[in-house]
Amino acid sequence: MPADFLPLIGNGAGDWLCGRVDADGRLYQIVHWYHGGGDWIPWGNDLSEAILFDAVLPWLPGPQRRHALEAEQRRPQSDAAEPSDRAWLHWALSKVSADLSDRIVATIRHEPTGMTTRHRQDLADAMIEQGVAEVAVRCELVQNAGDDWRLIETHCGAIVQRNSNLAWPWEWLGLAKHHLGRADQAEIAWRAAATCSAFTDQSIRLRSDFDSEQQAKFSIALLLRHGRSPAGDSGGGVDPGSADRDAYIQTLINSDAGNVRRRVYDHWTSLADESLAGGDPAGAVAHLMSAGWDLGAQPISIYGDLLRRIEEVCESAGQRGRAAVAGVHADCFRRRFS
């Protein structure tokens, strides 16, 4: 689990809703973290949004593949209390508009199988319009879009405008651009995806088809598969000022499966050292986070020292909240693996 994740609510099977801690020590995003691989995806800007998304997911459009397996099956609605009588859900409903609250309550009083396609889409549209769990809802709609590339372009384009650090919307935005005949724009999107954490790829849920052992990231596989230049030297349309990104992408391409994680780890820790030498501890924090949670570091024993270093550098950067959370992670790691 990344060092800035504060676990809040677990499902009893190892999966957690976590608050992400920003540089000022505030929780600015709620993510669903899946223990089976460490993948994560935002479920909202606060806990109420995440609770509402979890409550309405069976009623949204899509194949109903959850972000992780539930600890136990949900009770049939006929055996459950009224939606407004469930304490957490009642609290979460009080945080949204009366119109959306009424819509959600009316929806989840019924079995999901009785919902029409139109009603499912109306619920999704209402949540997006009010910005409630927008990333997670749009992810469901991308899964349900089939080969409607314009629709995929719309949803993924909207996500990257607000969450540029997620790999999957950049990857699927690139696929949409490619299928719509805009190859240069596809390349820009895939190169943006390449520097996002592999744990934000959602490759299993979105059924991304690539050899993860040989190509490290789906974005790299897409660049190579479609004849684009991973180094950004195809001319025309490639984002400017991307020398650092090019160097990173070349690190991915020029590493074999046996050493790619180590080389990526070394890449980010070297940048962290440079940031510290240049008097930029905040930049060093970001690089150290990437060292641990870009591709993941091996062997796992690396995380003991890395977590402690993140704690120390956060302190020097004045990021006391992050330092405290990283310290707890470091202590847990030491107790578990020492």
N, C-alpha and C positions, 0 to 999 in steps of 0.2 A: 504494500500500500504506500503511495507517495507520502513524503514526509510532511506535506501541508494538508493532509486529509485528517479530519477529526471524526472518528466513527460516532454516529448518533443513535441509529436504530438498526438492529440486526434482525434477520429473519430466522435465526436458529439453525441455518444451514451454512453459515460462513459468509453470507453476502451482507453488505452494509449500505445504508444511506449515510453519506459522509458530508460534512461541511468543509469546504475549501477555505483555508485561512489566507487572507491577503497580507500585504506588507504592513498594514496598519493593525493587524491582529483581529480583523473582523471576518465573519463568515459571509462570503459574497456569492456562494453558489452551492447548491446541493447536488451531489452526484451519486449515482448508483454504482457501487464498486462490486465486481463479481469475483469471488475468491477463486473460481476455476480458471485461472489465467491472468487475473489482475486487470481485465478490461473495465473501463468506466465510461459513463455517459452522463451528461447533465440531465437532471430531472426537474430543475427549477432554480429560481433565484433565491428561494427560501423554502423552509420545510413544509409550509402549507401547500405550495405548488407540487412538491414531490408526493405528498400524501394524496392529493387530488388525482395526480396522474396514475398512481398505483391503484386508486379506487376505480377509475373509469377505463383502464386499459382494455378489459375484456369487451367493452362496448365500442371501441374505436375501430376504424377500418383496418384491414390488414390480416396477415396470417396468424396473428396472436402468438408469435414467438416472443416470449418474455426475454428481458435482458439477462435473466438467470432463472433457474428452476426454483419454484417456490418450496419452502420447507414443508408445507402441507397443502392439500387441495382446499380451495375456497369452499365455504359452506354454500349450499343452494340458497338463493335469495329468500325462498319461502321460509327457511329456518333462521334467517338473520333478522336482527332488529331493524326498525325503520332507519334509513340512512342518517336522518337528522338526530337519531338517538345514540349513534356511535360517537363517543366523546372526541376522539381525534379528528374524525371526519367532520363532525359538527364544527369544531374549531377551525378547520381548514376552509370549510364553506363560508365561514364568517369573514374570511379575508378576501373574497372575490365579490364581484358585483352580484346584486340580488338576481338579475336575469340569468347569469351563468350558474349561480347556486341553485336556482329553481330548476334549470335545465338538467343539471347533474343529478339532483335528487329524483326528478321524474324519470330519468334514464335508468338509474341503477335500482329502481324498484322492480324492474322487469328482468327476466332472464335474457342474457346476451343473444341467445339464439332467436329471440323474438324481435330483434332490432332489424329494421330495413337498412339497406345500403345508404339510402338518403339520410336517415336519422343518424347513422354512424358518422357520415361525412359532416352533417350539420354540427354535431358535437365537437368534432375535430376543428372545424372552422371557427367555432365560438371560442375555443381555448386558444387558438392561434391569434385571433383578433384581439383578445384581451391579454396576450402575452403570458399565458399560464402554461408552464412546462413546454414551451414552444419547441425547443430542440428535440425533446423526446417524442412529442406528437408528430412533428415533421418526419422524424425517423420512421415512425410507423407508416406514414403516408408514402414515403419513398419505397419502403418494402412492398407496399400495395400497388405501386405505380406500373409494374410490369415494364414494358418498353416504351412507355409514354415519356420520352426524353425531355419534352418541353416542361412537363410537370415536375420531373426530377430536377431539371435546371432551376425552376422556380423555387422549390423547397430548399435545395442545397445552396443556391445563391443567397437566399434569405438568411440561412444559418451562418455562412462564413462572414457575412457582414457584421454579425454580433459575436461569433465564437470562432475566431480565425485559428485557434490552436487545436482544432479537432481534425483528424485525418480523414474520416469517412466522408464528410460533406464535400471536401476538396476533391477527393478521388472520384466521387460520383458526379460532381459538377463537371470534372474533366471528361468523364465518360459521356455525359450529356452533350457537352460541347463537341466532342469527337463525332458522335452520331448525328449531330446537327450540322456538320461540315465546317466547324470552326477549330481547325487543328492547332493553330497558334495559341488560342485561348485555352484549349485543353492542356497544352504543355505547361502554361503558366499555373493552372490549377494543380496539376500533378506535381510540379516542382514545389509548390506551396505545401502540399500534403507531405512531401518527403521529410520536412523538418518537424512535423508533428509526431507526437509520441505514438509508437506502434500500439499502445494500449488504448488508443482512441480510434482504432481502425474499424471495429465492429465487423470484422471479416466473416465470422461464422454466421451472424444473423443476416448479413447482407449477401452471403454466399459469394464472397470474393474468391476468384479462381486464380491462384498463383502459388508458386513453389516458395514457401516462406523460408525454407532452409537455404536456398540459393540466392534469393533476391531480397531478402530481409524485410522489405516493405512492398505493399501492393502498388504504391505509387511508382516505385522503381520498375516493377514488372510492367506496369502500363506504359511507361516511357520507352522501355526497350521493346515491348511487344508492338507498339505502333510506330516504331522507327523515329521517335523523337530524340533529341539530344539531351541526355541527362545532365551534361555539363553546361547547357544553356547557350551553345554556340551555333544554333541553327540559323540565327539571323532573323530579325523582325519578330516583334510580338512578345519577346521574352522580357520578363521584368528586369528593370535596370538595377544597378548596384547590388548584384547578387553574388559577388565573389566568395563570400563566406559560405553561402548556400551551395555554390558549386563545389567548393572544397569538401564540404560535408558529404554531398552526394557522391563525389568521387571516392571518398572513404568507404561508403556503402558498396559501391560497384567493385572496387578493387580489393575487397576483402572476401575471403572464402568463408564458408559456413562455420568453420572451426574457430575463426578468430575475429569475426565481424563484431561481436559484442564487446570484446576487449578493445578493439581499435576505436569503436565509437565511444566507449567509456574514456579512453585516453584522450580522444578528441575534445570531449567536453571538459574533462578535468584540466587539460592544458589551457583551455580558454578561461576556466575559472582562475587558474594561477595568474594568467595575464591580467584579468580584471582586478585581482587583489593587488598585484604589483602596480597597477595604474590607479589605485585608490578608489576602486569601484566595487565595494563588497556586495551591493545589491545585484550587480551584474554577475558576480561570482555565485550568488545564491541560485540564480536562474540556471547557470551552466551546471552547477552541481546537481540540481534537480533533474536536468536532462541526462546527466551521467548515469543516474540510477534508473530513470524511468522513460528513456527514449526507446531503446530496444530491450532494456533490462540488463543487469550486470551479472556476470558469472566469474568465479563461483559465488554462491550466495553469501559466503563469509565476507565478501567485499562490503556488504551493507552495514556491518557493524561499525567500521571506521567511517564510512560515507555518512551515515546518519549523524554520528557525533560531530563530524566536520560541518555538516549543514547546520546543526545546532549552534556551533561556535561562530560560523560566518554570519548567520542570521543575527546573533547577538551583536556582532561588530557592525552590522548594517542597521541596527536599531529596530530590527523586526522581532520584537520580544515575543509576540504571540506565536509566530512561526517557530521561533527558537524553542518555546515551551512544548509545542506539539512534536517537533522533531526529537526533542529530548525524551519524550514519552515513548516514541517509536524506537529510539535507540535502546532504552531500558528494556522494553518488551523483547526486542531482538536479542539482547544480551542474555536475558533469562531463558529465552527459547532455544538458543543455539550454543550457549557457552557450556 
